C-alpha cells in the first residue's frame, strides 16, 4: 500500500469539496493532470480518496491519526545508556547483559542495533600465514606478472 504525501491528499480533498466534484473519477483525473502521472502510474484509488475526505470531515485534517497501539517503553533515554555497559564489558553476551540491565533480550537488541548502531558479528578463526607461504606467494605473483608482460 502506497503512502500518499500530505500535499497530494490535500489536493484530492480540495478537488472533492471546492470544485463540487463529488465524483471520485473526476478527482482522479484532476490528480493525474496536476501531478503529471502517466496513464499507468499510481493514483489514489476510490477508497483512499473517500478515506481522506472522511478524515477531513471528522477531524478537519488529512493527516494520519496517532497510533492507538501500545507505545514502546524500552527505548527511553535511561535505557539507551546501555552504551556504558557495552564499553565496560564488550565481550558480555546479549542475553546476560539484558538480564543484568533488566530488559528483554529483544529490547536490548533493538537498542543496540537501532540507537547505538552496534551490529552482531561472528568471530572468524583465521589461520596464521607463515613466512614461507608468503615468500612462495610473492614468487608466484612475480612469475605471473612476467608471463602476462610477455604475452602483451
N, C-alpha and C positions, 0 to 999 in steps of 0.2 A: 504494500500500500504506500503510495507516494504522499509525502508530507508537503502540503502546499504552503508557500510563503504567505505571510500576513498580507502583503501587498496584493497578491492575487486573490486571496479570499475576500478582501475588502472590495476589490473590483467586481467580483461576482455578486456580492450582496448589493453594492451600489446599482449595478445594472438591473438587478431583480426589483429593487424598490424605486429608484429615481426615474428610470426610463419607463416605469409602469409595464415592464416586461414580466408578466407572471409566467412566461414560458421559459422553461429551463433550456430548451433547444436554442432559443434566441440568445440567451445568456451565454451558452457555449459557443455560438457563432461569433458573438462580440468578443468573447475571451480569446478565441483563436485569432481574430483580426488584431486585437490590442497587443498581444504578446508574440505575434508572428509565429504561431505554432503551425507546423506543417500539417498536411492532411492526415498523416498517420501518427502525428505527435500526440503526446498525452495532454488531455484537457480534463477538468474536473467532471466527474460523472453526475448524474441526476441526484443521487443520494448525498454526495459531497456538497453540492450547491444547496440542497434543501437543509442539510445539517447546519451549514454556515448561516443560512437565513434563520433557522430556528434558534441557533445560539445567539444571534443578534437580537432576535425578538425577546428572548428571555433574560439575557444578561446585558444587552447593549454593547456587546463586544464580539469580535470574531476570534479573539484569542482562545487558545485551548484552556479548558478548565484545569484547575490544580488536581493532581492525582489524589484519589481517595484512599490509596493503599497505605500500608504502614510504612513510615519513613525508616530508613536505615539509621540505626543509632550507634553502630560500632565505629564509624568513621568520624568521631569527634576529634577536635584538636588535641585533647588529652591523650587519646589513644593513638594518635599519629606520632606520639613521642616514642614509638616503637624503634625509631632510628637509633636512639641511645642504647637500647637493648642490643641492637644488632652490632653497633660499634664496640660495645663492651665484650660481647661473646659472639663473634661472627660464625663460629662453627656449630653453634647450638641448633638443633633441629627445629623445624617449624612447629611440630607437634608439641615439643617440650616448651618452646617459647610461648605458645598460645596458652598452655596450661599455667605457666608462671604468671603471665600478664592477665589471666582471667578472661581471655577472649576465645571465641570459637576459632578453630583452625581455618575455616573458610574466611572469616572476617580478617584474620591476620594475613592470610594470603592476599586478600583484596587490598588491604592497606599497603603491604609490601610492594605489590605489583602496580597498583593504580596511583597511590600517593607518592611513594618513595622511589618508584622506577627500579626496584630490585627484581631481578628475574632469576628463576631457578636454573640450575645447570647441573650437569653430571661431571664429576671429576674423571678425567680421562687418564689412564695409565699409559705412559709413553716409554718406549724402550730407549735406553741410553745409546747414543751413537759413539762408537769407538773411533779413535784417530785413524785406524787402518781403513775403516769403511769410508771415512771422509776423504782420505787421500785417494782411494780407489774411485770414488765418485768423481773427484776432481780430474783424475786421469781420463775417465770415461767422457766427461764433458769436453775436455780438450781434444780428444780424438774425434768426437762427433763434429766439433767445430771445424777441424781440419778437413774432414770429409765433405762437409757442407760447403766450405770455401772452394774445394777442388771441383765440385760439380757445378759451380756457378760460372 
